[in-house]
Every structure is written in C-alpha cells, then in structure tokens.
Amino acid sequence: MTKPESITAVLSRLLDYCQSRDWAGVDPYDALNSQWLTSSPILDRRLPRLCLTQCLKRSPVDFRALLRIHPTQNPKALALFLSAFVKMKRIGLLRDRQLVDEMIRRLKESHSPGQDRYCWGYSFPWQTRTVLVPRGAPNLVSTVFAANAFLDVYQALHDRSCLELALDAAHYVHELYWEDGGRAGFAYPEPNSKMGVHNANFLGAALLCRIDRICHEPKLAEAGIAAARYSATRQSPNGSWAYSDRQPWIDHFHTGYNLCALNSIIADTGSAEFEPVLRRGFQYYRNTFFREDGAPKYFSNRTYPIDIHCVAQSLITLTTLQKLDCGGKPQPQSILNWALKHLHDPQGYFYYQAYPFWKIRTAYMRWSQAWMALALATILEESHQRAAIS
C-alpha cells in the first residue's frame, strides 16, 4: 500500500512542477489556439479544425511549438487546483493561505467576459460536430467545478466572498435548466443545447443541491432534482449510462462524475431516492472499468488508451464511495501504484496516456496535472480523517 507520506511527496513534487510553470500548460483540445490556423481562412473551417484537434491529441510527439500554440491558464484547471489546496489546508499540508488566495484571485479573474453572472469556459476555442465554441465561452461543466471550488473555500475557511461567487455561478447554472416533454436537464455544451448529457445533469444537480443546503435556495434544488431524476431514468439495467441521449458511448471518467455527483446529491438532500441508482452504477463501474492490475479502462468495451484522467477520477471515485466498497478490486492504492510506475515522469508530472507499445508523454496541465493534484489531495484527506477516527 502506498503510504500517505509517499503520496504527500508525489503531490508536493507535482505542485512544484505546476507552480514553476505558473499553473499554465497545453491541453489535449487546444489545437484551435494555433496562430497558423487562425491566420488561414482555408484551414479555419469545421473539418480541418476537427482533424487537427484529433491528430494533435493523439500524437505521441507534441508539435504545438510548430503550430504556435502557447501554454495557457485554464479556468477548470485553476478550479481543480483550488479544491486540492483547500483539502491540503484542512489537513495541515499548507502552512498558510497564500496558495489558496492566489488561486482564488486567478480563478475569479478568469471568468467568461461579457456575461451577467460569474461563469467559466475553456482557454481555447473548440469545434463540436456542429458549431465552433469560442475561447472563453461559458459552459456548465467548467462553471460547476469553479463554483464547487469556491464553496470548498467557504466551508473550510469561511470566506464569504467565495460563497457569493459560488451562488452567482449557481444561478447561471440554473438558467441553463430546460424541460422538453418528459425530458429535463441542463444545457451543455452550449447554452441552448438539449442533448441530455447525463454527467452535465448530475454535476449541475449536485451543485444546486449543495447551494440549497448552504444558502436555502429551494428553487435551485428543485431544478437540480428534476434533471437528476431524468438522467436516473436513463440508467441502463446493468447500471451504466451512455454519455448522452444522442451519443451512445460509455466511458470511465464521465461515469465517475455521475457517481460522485449522485453521492453528493444524496448527502446534501438527505434523501435516499437516488441510493439504488448509485449502488447499481457503482457496481457496474467497479466490475467494468478496471484491469486486474488496477489500470483503468477508458471505455466500457475496450481498455486503451489508459488515460491519466481516468486514473485520477478512479482515485476520487473509489475514495469518495468507499462506504459502498465490499472489499473487491481494485483499491485506490493499486491504481496509484500502477500510475506511478507507468505514467509518472521523474520531473514530477504525469503523462497523458499509455498504449500497448508507446506512451503519450505530453504534460497537460488541466487534463493530467490538475486532476492528479485533486486526486492525491482527496486520498490524503481521507487518510487523515481515517487516522483521526482511529
């Protein structure tokens, strides 16, 4: 079993690496930040955008410098780092609030411009199958993670200004709520989308239920519960969820999002309504998404690529839902040990993906480093709480 002091050292080296780069980095989906692309009307079209994005994120060689793609600070990464710092502060791994306050400032300043409420997007434009989403355009998922990070600060350090930011962001999420016949949900990835994306529904619902518990906003919670109820009905009999009503794939980390969000909804509402859904989903998750050696599979029907984001989410999911654990495999320590052996660089950062005969060693800040920072902090906080009880 990986000892807490060893995990602390891994986390410390990881944060040193990220801080030395000013929390900025490249991203698997940042191809459209290329100055070559934006200066060429022929290339700056839907199909070339999609092809360049896929080629760049799948390439074992990072040629972003040739494409003039520069590192950026991604708001979602900042939110993940902030949540990790709060956990570290709670268990005494941060001596003062300097890093917390720095990340609060950075995250607040990175909000989407020109909006009536606080909301966040990505530091790059991205092409969906139908439309081009501009750089910085707000979306539900980024906003949810930012709002939850501010709530973490408020609950741990009683910073009222962070509660106000989170509440304003929650109202933005509430504005994305829609109903269509018997369907309900939150618009994602665009503000007018009604695709029925289940991780977006559960994440949005969990935030609004959390806000209601803290601020007594029943109107927000009602919308959240309605969206969660709809996505709960879309769970397959085996416990799985397709990504959305229109997109049938079943993947690891979005399933983890669903489970952690459901767990949060149950805790914040005090209702057992979603417990059978959570238990069924968790059993499917444990039985489907892992190899015997602890390596997390990306999709329900195939293993590769083994992705660091799946590693991080599996550590968070299994640690958060340990009350549902019946002692089966894998355990968080086996997953972390696998990642440290196969996806950890001597410089302290984590690689992106592993394939049978090669690895993509690009150091992505949001997708890899920020998620692993939160995962490691989650394990350490749980270990600290367990030690305090015993």
Protein Blocks (a to p, Z undefined) as FASTA:
>chain_A
ZZfklmmmmmmmmmmmmmmnoopacdfklmmmpmklmmmmklmcfklmmmmmmmmmmpmb
dcklmnopacdddfklmmmmmmmmmmmmmnopafblmlmmmmmmmmmmmpcehiabdcdd
dfbdcddfkbccdehiacfklmmmmmmmmmmmmmmnopaklmmmmmmmmmmmmmmpcceh
jaccdddfbfkbcehpaklmmmmmmmmmmmmmmnopaklmmmmmmmmmmmmmmpcfkopa
cfblmlmbdcfklmmmmmmmmmmmmmmnopaklmmmmmmmmmmmmmmmpcfkopacfblk
bfbdcdfklmmmmmmmmmmmmmmpgoiacdfklmmmmmmmmmccfklpacfbdcfkbccf
bdcfklmmmmmmmmmmmmmmmmmmmmmmZZ
